[in-house]
Amino acid sequence: MTLQERDYEVIWHPFTHQKNRKPPIPIVKGLGTLLFDEQGNEYIDAISSWWVTIHGHANKYIAERLYQQALTLEQVIFAGFTHEPAVALAERLLPILPNNFSRIFYSDNGSTSTEVAIKMALQYWWNNSTSTVDSLPLTVDGFKRSTESGKRKTILAFKDAYHGDTFGAMSVSDRSVFTLAFHDKLFEVLFIDTPNETNIEGLKTIIDREGDNIAAFIYEPLVQGAGGMRMYKAQWMDELLKTVKVYDIICIADEVMTGFGRTGRLFASEYMTNKPDIICLSKGLTGGTMALGVTACTDRIYQAYLGDDKMKTFFHGHSFTANPLACTAALASLDLLLKEECLDKIKWISEENKSFANRLMPYALRLTPNKIKNMRTLGTIIAFEIDKGKDEYLNDIATTITQKAFGQGVYLRPLGNTVYIMPPYCITKEELAKVYETIMMVIK
Ligand SMILES: *Cc1c(COP(=O)(O)O)cnc(C)c1O
């Protein structure tokens, strides 16, 4: 049996309608920006394998560091134990993160990093509102238990947000086809539009009205990824954050996608003067080689967990918390990312994207009037919509584009009718030119 046939018998793929599914493409090898199939055909991975592979596939340096670590210590329980890669990674991350963060909490992936952030923020208010456990009424089963989850209950989030697929993360994500089956199980969230010059005053009015009830504000800074690569301006976000901060609301920047150079700076939060209290990282953190999540918090948050009261412990953890291999991959990835060569490369891709955007729009309009719209770029990301059918994730045009581009040796995976590229930083001049050419061809 072929790999495809064996897959068909036993595998359930993510985000994939299983009935009439197309056989998945077996990939046997990766190298740099390239993926190789069983026939030896190569494809440029223009979306960094779901936005994670920042240094390309099968990176030798990261692989060697992983190998050495695997021979030394592959995993150890992280409650009551510690190890060099976890501590070294925290020591390296804290000085480069976009605020004075004081603690690193490890988990497994992007969804768990936002899940941790939401729990951390809610329990911050609970810890601060409940003076001691002894002051709580005794319940019938003899436990001291708070009936309240802190006096601030509301979480603020953006429409079209995506923060992951676990229940807390789904709750703070926009209600969409992704969450349709679970709406009655998701907690209530106050959703607002992303800020712009026309709605900013209205948004500030909402914050002024609800501010004292809002525990936390979770946002994807400047680019809403899975929601369709929607971009909004730093200037208006900064205004919104300023108002949010007047009410002491805990600001959670979900930089799972935007982190590690994607937007042209190390972190998208650097574009704003108002900084987050909590930041969530994953995806590019390990260079896309291992699953790892980081939730970093400022000392203000951490202090709320330092009382004598054991009930105020943050009771959260995962079997693979701070896995030594994953932490080692992250350390190696940071070595590569912070090299001048790589930072220059990010700048170069950003410039190339801008000039391609300027070229593509007039070209497309000549060929197919009004068939593409909303051309936008930020750092290494470029996106636009094909003006055909509805602007939504289920738009069938995505499959057509993927197939057409694949025939040219470029892997694209539009979000509905939103076409975007987000290449590994190691992409060469020729490869990037080929990706652009392919996009022009597909539009034609
Ligand atoms: C991908 C993503 C997540 C979820 O990360 P997973 O590792 O897929 O669970 C959360 N937030 C943002 C902004 C993302 O892009």
The ligand as an SDF file (V2000), in Angstrom:
LIG
                    3D

 15 15  0  0  0  0  0  0  0  0999 V2000
   -1.7430   29.4720   15.6200 C   0  0  0  0  0  0  0  0  0  0  0  0
   -2.1970   30.4340   16.6350 C   0  0  0  0  0  0  0  0  0  0  0  0
   -2.6210   30.0190   17.9060 C   0  0  0  0  0  0  0  0  0  0  0  0
   -2.7330   28.5670   18.2720 C   0  0  0  0  0  0  0  0  0  0  0  0
   -1.4970   27.9310   18.2750 O   0  0  0  0  0  0  0  0  0  0  0  0
   -1.4450   26.3200   18.1510 P   0  0  0  0  0  0  0  0  0  0  0  0
   -0.0200   26.0070   18.3880 O   0  0  0  0  0  0  0  0  0  0  0  0
   -1.9160   26.0050   16.7780 O   0  0  0  0  0  0  0  0  0  0  0  0
   -2.3410   25.7890   19.2070 O   0  0  0  0  0  0  0  0  0  0  0  0
   -2.9520   30.9810   18.8290 C   0  0  0  0  0  0  0  0  0  0  0  0
   -2.8950   32.2890   18.5280 N   0  0  0  0  0  0  0  0  0  0  0  0
   -2.4840   32.7280   17.3240 C   0  0  0  0  0  0  0  0  0  0  0  0
   -2.4040   34.1930   17.0660 C   0  0  0  0  0  0  0  0  0  0  0  0
   -2.1320   31.8200   16.3260 C   0  0  0  0  0  0  0  0  0  0  0  0
   -1.7810   32.2570   15.1230 O   0  0  0  0  0  0  0  0  0  0  0  0
  1  2  1  0
  2  3  1  0
  2 14  2  0
  3  4  1  0
  3 10  2  0
  4  5  1  0
  5  6  1  0
  6  7  2  0
  6  8  1  0
  6  9  1  0
 10 11  1  0
 11 12  2  0
 12 13  1  0
 12 14  1  0
 14 15  1  0
M  END
$$$$
